[in-house]
Amino acid sequence: MIEKEFDFSSIKSYQLGVSLYSGEKYLVPVDNSVNSAFADMLARTTGAINARSGDWEEFSLSQDYGNTERVYALRSEAIFKELSDLHQVQVYPDMANFTENATSIDFYFVVFHDGKDRKIVGARKATQLKSTLGARNRLVQIIDNTMFIIENPVFRFDKEFDGIICDGNIYFNNFLNMEYIAKITNKVAKAAEQKIPIIADQIKFLDFSGFVDKIEDHPRTARLLVAISKRPNLDKYDQAEIVAQAEAQGVGFVNKGEPCLRCRVADKHKLLEVLDDRRWISRNTTDEAVPYRASSRQRSKS
């Protein structure tokens, strides 16, 4: 899937960029000898992603990923604007004082172009890049069997990128770091607030009016709301089935459904997990029905 968007055998240019905690982004001049390290990072990243089992699945905000799934997201998704801009922007100013700003680097990225002038961007949180700064004047090199102090600042690139951004899609290697770079946590509450009316308009038998209250304090609930709003079959949800599943999971309703069923405040997140197919009842034994929840799940195709 990734190989359809970029020719990894014909990389013709490399550019290193950094993003500061302030949000400012710069290009950093590098010698051509560094390019082999960038190419190796890109190859390791695509290799790690492609080695994962299972089919490709589209990123869902409500899913807990374990770095074992092959996941992509559409670059056009509004919530990934930070990542999309890394691919879209053509020119950044050069950073003239890299060493002075090194401790302010939030993440770094490398822009690659192939022989067809297609672009791919690898992004990585800068934790390791800065890890050797504190060891200045304690790092040594061996020349002619003799140790010498390395007096200049030393920086260390990672083995892999946290993810890569292509023209059409974003591919995830380290999910938590990519969400951090994309600043998803800062956006999801506002996005959820905008999605609640969409959900309420389609699932008409449930009252969603209280879900917006203090949504910024409940990021997991906000993620569920955004994920549910993207489901294509909300208007086909069966009231009797949803209510039965919810009550089996301990969801309590405070009215009789006129005009809509309203759940208890404490059960809002639980009800959303039912709507997002993250709670189910097992009846494999005859003793009793046992409720389960899954923070991570994958639909079976067989």
C-alpha positions as CSV (number, residue, x, y, z in Angstrom):
1,M,0.0,0.0,0.0
2,I,2.8,2.4,0.9
3,E,4.8,1.4,-2.1
4,K,2.1,2.7,-4.4
5,E,2.6,6.2,-3.2
6,F,6.4,6.5,-3.4
7,D,9.3,4.8,-5.2
8,F,11.8,3.9,-2.4
9,S,14.4,2.8,-5.0
10,S,14.8,6.3,-6.6
11,I,15.1,8.8,-3.8
12,K,16.6,11.9,-5.3
13,S,16.5,14.5,-2.4
14,Y,16.5,14.7,1.4
15,Q,15.7,17.6,3.6
16,L,15.8,17.6,7.4
17,G,13.4,19.8,9.3
18,V,12.6,20.5,13.0
19,S,9.5,21.7,14.8
20,L,10.0,23.7,18.0
21,Y,7.7,23.6,21.0
22,S,6.5,27.0,19.8
23,G,5.3,25.5,16.6
24,E,7.9,27.2,14.4
25,K,9.4,24.9,11.8
26,Y,12.8,25.2,10.2
27,L,15.0,23.3,7.7
28,V,18.5,22.2,9.0
29,P,21.4,22.1,6.5
30,V,23.0,18.6,6.4
31,D,25.9,17.1,4.6
32,N,25.2,14.5,2.0
33,S,26.9,11.9,4.2
34,V,23.8,12.1,6.5
35,N,21.4,11.0,3.7
36,S,22.2,7.3,4.1
37,A,21.0,7.5,7.7
38,F,17.7,9.0,6.6
39,A,17.3,6.4,3.9
40,D,17.9,3.7,6.4
41,M,15.4,5.2,8.8
42,L,12.8,5.2,6.0
43,A,13.5,1.7,5.0
44,R,13.3,0.4,8.6
45,T,10.0,2.2,9.1
46,T,8.3,0.8,6.0
47,G,9.7,-2.6,6.8
48,A,8.4,-2.5,10.4
49,I,4.9,-1.4,9.3
50,N,4.6,-3.9,6.4
51,A,5.8,-6.8,8.7
52,R,2.7,-6.4,10.8
53,S,0.0,-9.0,10.5
54,G,-3.6,-8.5,9.3
55,D,-5.2,-6.3,6.7
56,W,-4.8,-2.6,6.5
57,E,-7.4,-0.8,8.7
58,E,-8.3,2.9,8.8
59,F,-7.3,4.8,12.0
60,S,-10.0,5.1,14.6
61,L,-9.8,7.5,17.5
62,S,-11.6,5.1,19.8
63,Q,-9.2,2.2,19.2
64,D,-6.3,1.4,21.5
65,Y,-3.5,0.3,19.2
66,G,-0.6,-1.9,20.3
67,N,1.9,-1.2,17.5
68,T,1.0,-4.6,16.0
69,E,-1.6,-3.4,13.5
70,R,-1.2,-2.0,10.0
71,V,-3.0,1.3,10.2
72,Y,-3.4,4.3,7.8
73,A,-5.4,7.5,7.9
74,L,-6.5,9.7,5.1
75,R,-4.3,12.8,5.0
76,S,-7.4,14.9,4.2
77,E,-8.9,14.1,7.7
78,A,-9.2,17.5,9.4
79,I,-7.9,16.1,12.7
80,F,-4.5,15.3,11.0
81,K,-4.0,18.9,9.7
82,E,-0.6,19.2,11.6
83,L,0.7,16.1,9.8
84,S,-0.9,17.1,6.5
85,D,0.8,20.5,6.6
86,L,4.2,18.8,6.9
87,H,3.6,17.3,3.5
88,Q,1.8,20.3,2.0
89,V,4.2,23.1,2.9
90,Q,6.9,23.6,0.3
91,V,9.4,26.0,2.0
92,Y,10.6,26.5,5.5
93,P,13.3,29.0,6.6
94,D,16.7,27.7,7.4
95,M,17.8,27.4,11.1
96,A,21.0,29.3,11.5
97,N,21.5,28.5,15.2
98,F,20.6,24.8,15.6
99,T,22.7,24.2,18.7
100,E,21.2,27.1,20.6
101,N,17.6,25.8,19.8
102,A,18.3,22.1,20.2
103,T,16.6,21.8,23.6
104,S,13.5,23.4,22.2
105,I,13.0,20.8,19.4
106,D,9.7,19.0,19.8
107,F,10.0,16.7,16.8
108,Y,12.0,16.4,13.6
109,F,11.0,15.3,10.1
110,V,12.7,14.4,6.9
111,V,11.3,15.2,3.5
112,F,12.1,12.8,0.7
113,H,11.4,13.2,-3.1
114,D,11.5,10.3,-5.5
115,G,12.4,10.2,-9.2
116,K,8.8,11.1,-10.1
117,D,9.0,14.1,-7.8
118,R,6.6,12.5,-5.3
119,K,7.0,13.4,-1.7
120,I,7.0,11.4,1.5
121,V,7.7,12.8,5.0
122,G,9.0,10.8,7.9
123,A,8.3,12.3,11.4
124,R,9.8,11.5,14.8
125,K,9.5,12.8,18.3
126,A,12.8,14.3,19.2
127,T,13.5,12.6,22.5
128,Q,16.5,10.5,21.3
129,L,17.8,13.3,19.1
130,K,18.5,15.4,22.1
131,S,19.5,12.5,24.5
132,T,23.3,12.9,23.9
133,L,23.4,16.7,24.5
134,G,23.8,16.2,28.3
135,A,26.8,14.0,27.6
136,R,28.9,16.7,26.0
137,N,32.6,16.5,26.9
138,R,32.0,12.9,28.1
139,L,31.6,11.2,24.7
140,V,34.8,9.9,23.2
141,Q,36.1,8.7,19.9
142,I,39.0,6.3,19.3
143,I,41.7,7.4,16.9
144,D,44.8,5.3,16.5
145,N,43.8,3.2,19.5
146,T,43.6,6.4,21.7
147,M,40.5,8.0,23.2
148,F,39.7,11.6,22.5
149,I,36.9,13.7,23.9
150,I,34.3,14.8,21.3
151,E,34.1,18.5,21.9
152,N,31.4,19.4,19.5
153,P,27.7,18.7,20.3
154,V,26.5,15.3,19.2
155,F,23.0,14.4,18.1
156,R,21.6,10.9,17.6
157,F,18.9,10.0,15.0
158,D,16.5,7.2,15.7
159,K,16.3,3.9,13.9
160,E,12.8,4.4,12.6
161,F,10.3,7.2,12.1
162,D,7.1,7.3,14.2
163,G,5.2,7.4,11.0
164,I,5.3,8.5,7.4
165,I,3.1,11.0,5.5
166,C,2.3,10.5,1.8
167,D,0.2,12.4,-0.6
168,G,-2.9,10.3,0.0
169,N,-2.4,8.6,3.4
170,I,-0.6,8.7,6.7
171,Y,1.0,5.5,8.0
172,F,1.6,4.8,11.6
173,N,4.6,3.1,13.2
174,N,4.4,4.5,16.8
175,F,0.8,5.5,17.4
176,L,1.2,7.5,20.6
177,N,4.0,9.6,19.2
178,M,2.2,10.2,16.0
179,E,-0.9,11.4,17.9
180,Y,1.4,13.6,19.9
181,I,3.0,15.2,16.8
182,A,-0.5,15.6,15.3
183,K,-1.7,17.3,18.5
184,I,-4.8,15.2,18.5
185,T,-5.5,15.6,22.2
186,N,-5.8,19.4,21.7
187,K,-8.4,19.0,18.9
188,V,-10.5,16.0,19.9
189,A,-12.8,17.8,22.4
190,K,-13.8,20.5,19.9
191,A,-14.3,17.9,17.2
192,A,-16.5,15.8,19.5
193,E,-18.6,18.8,20.3
194,Q,-19.2,19.3,16.6
195,K,-20.1,15.6,16.0
196,I,-22.7,15.2,18.7
197,P,-25.5,16.8,16.7
198,I,-24.6,14.5,13.8
199,I,-25.0,11.4,16.0
200,A,-28.2,12.7,17.6
201,D,-29.7,13.4,14.2
202,Q,-29.3,9.7,13.2
203,I,-29.8,7.8,16.5
204,K,-33.0,9.5,17.3
205,F,-34.1,7.3,20.3
206,L,-31.1,8.4,22.5
207,D,-30.7,11.8,24.2
208,F,-27.2,13.1,23.6
209,S,-27.8,16.6,25.0
210,G,-25.7,16.1,28.1
211,F,-22.7,14.6,26.4
212,V,-21.1,18.0,25.6
213,D,-20.8,18.9,29.3
214,K,-17.1,19.2,30.3
215,I,-16.2,17.1,27.3
216,E,-12.7,18.6,27.4
217,D,-12.2,16.8,30.7
218,H,-13.0,13.4,29.2
219,P,-10.7,12.7,26.2
220,R,-11.6,9.0,25.9
221,T,-15.3,9.9,25.7
222,A,-14.5,12.6,23.1
223,R,-12.6,10.1,21.0
224,L,-15.5,7.7,21.1
225,L,-17.9,10.4,19.9
226,V,-15.7,11.3,17.0
227,A,-15.3,7.7,16.0
228,I,-19.0,6.9,16.3
229,S,-19.9,9.9,14.1
230,K,-18.0,8.3,11.2
231,R,-19.9,5.1,11.3
232,P,-22.0,4.7,8.1
233,N,-25.0,2.9,9.6
234,L,-26.0,5.0,12.6
235,D,-29.6,5.5,11.3
236,K,-30.0,1.7,11.2
237,Y,-29.3,1.1,14.8
238,D,-32.1,-0.9,16.4
239,Q,-33.5,0.6,19.6
240,A,-34.5,-2.6,21.2
241,E,-31.2,-4.2,20.6
242,I,-29.1,-1.2,21.7
243,V,-31.2,-0.8,24.9
244,A,-30.9,-4.5,25.7
245,Q,-27.1,-4.5,25.2
246,A,-26.7,-1.3,27.2
247,E,-28.8,-2.6,30.2
248,A,-26.9,-5.8,30.2
249,Q,-23.7,-3.8,30.6
250,G,-25.2,-1.9,33.5
251,V,-26.2,1.3,31.7
252,G,-29.1,2.9,33.5
253,F,-31.7,5.2,31.9
254,V,-33.3,7.9,33.9
255,N,-36.5,8.3,31.9
256,K,-38.9,6.2,29.9
257,G,-37.8,7.5,26.5
258,E,-40.0,10.5,25.9
259,P,-38.9,12.0,23.6
260,C,-35.5,10.2,23.9
261,L,-33.8,7.8,26.3
262,R,-31.4,9.6,28.6
263,C,-28.7,7.5,30.4
264,R,-27.2,8.3,33.8
265,V,-24.3,10.7,33.7
266,A,-22.0,8.0,35.1
267,D,-22.9,5.6,32.2
268,K,-22.3,7.9,29.3
269,H,-18.9,6.4,28.3
270,K,-20.3,2.9,28.8
271,L,-23.2,3.6,26.4
272,L,-20.9,5.0,23.8
273,E,-18.8,1.8,24.0
274,V,-22.0,-0.1,23.2
275,L,-22.7,2.1,20.2
276,D,-19.1,1.6,19.0
277,D,-19.2,-2.2,19.3
278,R,-16.8,-2.2,22.2
279,R,-19.1,-4.0,24.6
280,W,-20.7,-7.4,24.2
281,I,-22.4,-10.2,26.2
282,S,-21.0,-13.7,26.3
283,R,-23.5,-16.6,26.7
284,N,-21.0,-19.4,26.1
285,T,-22.0,-21.0,29.4
286,T,-25.5,-21.6,30.7
287,D,-24.8,-20.1,34.1
288,E,-25.2,-16.5,33.3
289,A,-24.6,-13.8,30.6
290,V,-21.2,-12.2,31.2
291,P,-20.5,-8.6,30.0
292,Y,-17.2,-7.8,28.3
293,R,-15.5,-4.7,26.9
294,A,-12.8,-4.3,24.3
295,S,-10.7,-1.2,24.1
296,S,-9.2,-2.7,20.9
297,R,-11.1,-4.8,18.4
298,Q,-10.9,-5.8,14.8
299,R,-13.8,-6.9,12.6
300,S,-13.5,-10.5,11.3
301,K,-13.7,-10.9,7.5
302,S,-14.3,-14.6,7.5
